[in-house]
């Protein structure tokens, strides 16, 4: 039990990172990249509509997925601090931020014709949005393209990633398991990090005051993150 607590605590620190330690240079920002096509897709299972944008030969959803698997072990809706104790069934963050999924949940919720993006998919997208191939293959914070991935103040972009926070089973000292909405974005990939022992999967992290994008890998067992699905253009 003590070992598990230690591992969960370490995971929370890794996920959080240090948003104040920004070394981005706004003068080196990649050029603004617009999508080559846009559209709307409807999930026939529940009637929910999702925007999509095309970059290269792929189409990415422009909204965090919202499909309800009916299993709180696999997905959850972010609860604000004032809802954690008083309104555990609250849904006010659902429309904007979607659901947070385990990796298995993200795979189970994935609709036909779409997929959980691989690490390669994310790297390809990052390069189309202005990141170098060398940077795209590195870990930690890299590139200077976040303004092409999520809207910063009035600087809007087509992909519209969202700072939806995350959910962790690490709830020591009475803290809420929902963390950092409005501060961090975390998005799943389907790719395992083969450079680490154990079962670690890559994800992407962004934060409100950096223009770089973090490539990192985490143990998927105890967290729920946002998901954006991708599909190939026929």
CORURHU-V946791 format. One record per residue. N is the residue number from 1. SS is DSSP state (@ for helix, = for strand, . for the rest). NEAR is the number of other C-alpha atoms within 8 Angstrom. Layout:
n | ss | near
N | SS | NEAR
N | SS | NEAR
This chain:
n | ss | near
1 | . | 4
2 | @ | 5
3 | @ | 6
4 | @ | 7
5 | @ | 9
6 | @ | 8
7 | @ | 8
8 | @ | 11
9 | @ | 9
10 | @ | 8
11 | @ | 10
12 | @ | 10
13 | @ | 8
14 | @ | 7
15 | @ | 6
16 | @ | 8
17 | . | 6
18 | . | 5
19 | . | 11
20 | . | 5
21 | . | 5
22 | . | 7
23 | . | 5
24 | . | 8
25 | . | 7
26 | @ | 6
27 | @ | 4
28 | @ | 6
29 | . | 9
30 | . | 9
31 | . | 5
32 | . | 7
33 | . | 7
34 | . | 6
35 | . | 10
36 | . | 8
37 | = | 7
38 | = | 9
39 | = | 7
40 | = | 8
41 | = | 8
42 | = | 8
43 | . | 10
44 | . | 6
45 | . | 4
46 | . | 6
47 | . | 7
48 | . | 9
49 | = | 8
50 | = | 11
51 | = | 11
52 | = | 14
53 | = | 15
54 | = | 12
55 | = | 12
56 | . | 6
57 | . | 7
58 | = | 10
59 | = | 12
60 | = | 13
61 | = | 13
62 | . | 13
63 | . | 13
64 | . | 14
65 | . | 10
66 | . | 9
67 | . | 8
68 | . | 8
69 | . | 10
70 | . | 4
71 | . | 7
72 | . | 7
73 | . | 6
74 | . | 11
75 | = | 14
76 | = | 10
77 | = | 11
78 | . | 16
79 | . | 12
80 | . | 7
81 | @ | 7
82 | @ | 8
83 | @ | 10
84 | @ | 10
85 | . | 7
86 | . | 6
87 | . | 8
88 | . | 8
89 | . | 4
90 | . | 9
91 | . | 9
92 | . | 5
93 | . | 11
94 | @ | 11
95 | @ | 8
96 | @ | 7
97 | @ | 12
98 | . | 13
99 | = | 15
100 | = | 14
101 | = | 15
102 | . | 15
103 | @ | 11
104 | @ | 8
105 | @ | 11
106 | @ | 11
107 | @ | 9
108 | @ | 7
109 | @ | 9
110 | . | 10
111 | . | 7
112 | . | 5
113 | . | 5
114 | . | 9
115 | = | 11
116 | = | 14
117 | . | 13
118 | . | 9
119 | @ | 11
120 | @ | 7
121 | @ | 8
122 | @ | 10
123 | @ | 11
124 | @ | 8
125 | @ | 9
126 | @ | 11
127 | @ | 11
128 | @ | 9
129 | . | 11
130 | . | 12
131 | . | 13
132 | . | 8
133 | @ | 8
134 | @ | 6
135 | @ | 9
136 | @ | 12
137 | . | 7
138 | . | 8
139 | . | 8
140 | = | 8
141 | = | 8
142 | = | 12
143 | . | 12
144 | . | 15
145 | . | 15
146 | @ | 11
147 | @ | 13
148 | @ | 12
149 | . | 11
150 | . | 12
151 | . | 12
152 | = | 8
153 | . | 5
154 | . | 5
155 | = | 7
156 | . | 10
157 | . | 11
158 | . | 10
159 | . | 13
160 | . | 11
161 | . | 11
162 | . | 9
163 | . | 14
164 | . | 14
165 | . | 15
166 | = | 16
167 | = | 12
168 | = | 12
169 | . | 8
170 | . | 10
171 | . | 9
172 | @ | 5
173 | @ | 4
174 | @ | 5
175 | . | 6
176 | . | 8
177 | . | 9
178 | = | 12
179 | = | 9
180 | . | 9
181 | . | 12
182 | . | 10
183 | . | 11
184 | = | 14
185 | = | 17
186 | = | 14
187 | = | 11
188 | = | 14
189 | = | 13
190 | = | 11
191 | = | 8
192 | = | 9
193 | . | 10
194 | . | 6
195 | . | 4
196 | . | 7
197 | . | 6
198 | . | 4
199 | . | 9
200 | = | 13
201 | = | 13
202 | = | 15
203 | = | 13
204 | = | 13
205 | = | 12
206 | = | 13
207 | = | 10
208 | . | 10
209 | . | 7
210 | . | 12
211 | . | 12
212 | . | 12
213 | = | 15
214 | = | 11
215 | = | 13
216 | = | 10
217 | = | 10
218 | = | 9
219 | = | 9
220 | @ | 11
221 | @ | 5
222 | @ | 10
223 | = | 11
224 | = | 15
225 | = | 14
226 | = | 16
227 | . | 12
228 | . | 14
229 | = | 12
230 | = | 12
231 | = | 10
232 | = | 7
233 | . | 6
234 | . | 2
